[in-house]
Amino acid sequence: MSRKAKVGLVLGGYGLAIAVASAAVWAYEARLAALPYDTSGGMYAGGTMITGVGVFLLAALVPTCLAFWFLRSCPRVWQGIALSALAFAIVGLVVVLMPLVTRDQPANLLGLFSSLLWLAQILGVPLWAAAFALFAFLAPTRPARRLLLAAVGVELVIGVCAAIHWFVPRPPL
């Protein structure tokens, strides 16, 4: 298959994902139009946005995986993906372990960003670990697979930290 055909197939998949998300939003809004009028317009708009974005992300998984499959012939791309995944996991582990060192509320932009990353890591452990494992399966070279499996391992350590955070009782202060 030519490079143009691959790009066209992936872009067509994203176009189809946009069309499916638009249809889902239309159906959602048609259902809401039948309900009695309420003054919660912002809540309706939020629900519409969540529906559209969620359906798009689910439908876009297929062309995204296809794009990664087509990129198997580019080992440098996969090495970059693997290094980025490992760096993301290590930074996430550092951020997850930060509350053990400090208990202060974030007072600056960096502190707020680290709190957001903490939340994304704690709640996203299954997603990140599954994504890195899928990437390790797709990676064409052994070094990239090893780095991705190391990222999966770091995410599993973060998962243990999340389980301790949620399920181990703390003494009252």
N, C-alpha and C positions, 0 to 999 in steps of 0.2 A: 504494500500500500504506500502511496506517495505521501510526502510530508504535508502537502496541501490537503489531501484527503483526510489525513489524521486530524489536522487542525480543524477542518470543516466538520468532521464528525463530532469532535469535542465541543465546538462552538454551537453546533446544531443541538447537541444534548443540553447545553445551558439554555438555549432558546426554548427548547421543549420544557425545561424546568421552570422557566419564567411563565410560559403559557399555562402549565399545570397550577402554579401558584396563583396566577391571575384568576383562573377558573375557581379555585378554592376560595379566594377572597370574594368573588362574585356570589358564590353559593352561600357563604357566611353572611354577607350583607343582605342577600335575599331572605334568608331565615330571620335576620334581625328586623327587617322591614315589616314582617308580619307580627312582631311583638308590639305591645302598647308603647306609646311614646314615653320616654323617661328622660330625665335631665342629666343623665350620666353619659354625655357625649364623649368625654375623654376616655371613659372605660370602654365604650364601644370601639373607639379608634384604636385603643391599645389592643383589644381583642382581635381587631382586623389586622393590625400589624403583626401580632404574634402568629396568627394563622398564616399570613402570607409568607413571613420569613421562615417559619417552621416547615411549611410544605415545600418552599423553594430549597431549603437546605437538605431536606430528605430526598427530593427529586434530583438535586445536583450531585448526590453521592455517586451516581452511576457515571456521568461524564468526568468527574474528578478522578475516580479510580481508573477510568479508561485513559485519562491523560497521564497518570502515573505509570500505567502499563506501557504506554507508548514511549515514555521517557526512560524505560529500562536500558535503552541503548546508549545512554549518556551517564557513564559512571561518575563524572565530576558533579553532576546535578545530585545524584544520590549521596555522594560523599558530603555535599553541602547540606542536604536534608538531614542526614544522620548527625552531623556536627551540630546543626541548629536544634535538633530534637534533644540531644544530650545536654547542650547548654541550657535549653529551656527547663529540662528536668532538674538539673543541678541548681539553677537559680531558684526554681520552685521549692526544692528541698531546703535551701538556705532560708527562704522566706517562711516556710512552714515551721522551721525550728526557731525562728526569731522570737516568738512569744516566750520561749524558755529563758531568753537572755534579758528581754525588756518587757515591761508591762505598761509602758506609757502609751497614751492614745496618740495617733499620728497627728503631728502639728504642721507638717509641711507637705508639699506635693509628692516628694519621694516616699514619705510615710504612707500617704493615701494610696499611691500606686502599689506599694508593697502589700498593703492590706487587701487591695483588689486582687493582686496576684495570689495572695494567700487563699482567698476565697475561691478563685478559679482553680487552684491546685487541689484544695481540699474537696471541693464538689466535683471536679472534673477528672479525678483519678481514673475511674473506669474508662472514660472517653479517651484520655491521653494514652493510657496503657494499651487499649485496644488499637488505637491509631498507630502507635509506634510498633506494635506487634504486626499489624497489617503491612506497614512499611518495611519491616524486617523481612517479611515473607516476599514482598515484591522487589526488594533490593537485589541488584544483579551481582554485586561484588561482596566478597567475604568481609573486608574491613567495614563497609557500610552496614552490613548485617550485624556485625559485632557491636558497633556503636549504637545501633538502634536497639539491640537487645539490652545493652547497658542502660539505655534510657528507660526501657521497660522496667528493669530492675530498680532504678531510682524511683520511678513512679510507684512501684509496689511498696517501697520503703515509705513513701508519702502516704500510701493507703494505710499502712500500719499506724503512722502518726495520726491519720484521720480517725481510725478506729479507737485509738487511745483517747483522742480529744473528745469523741462522742460518748464512749461507753465506760470509761473509767471515772468513777466519782471523784470529785475534788473535795478536800476538806473546806468547810466554810471559813472565810477570812474574817 
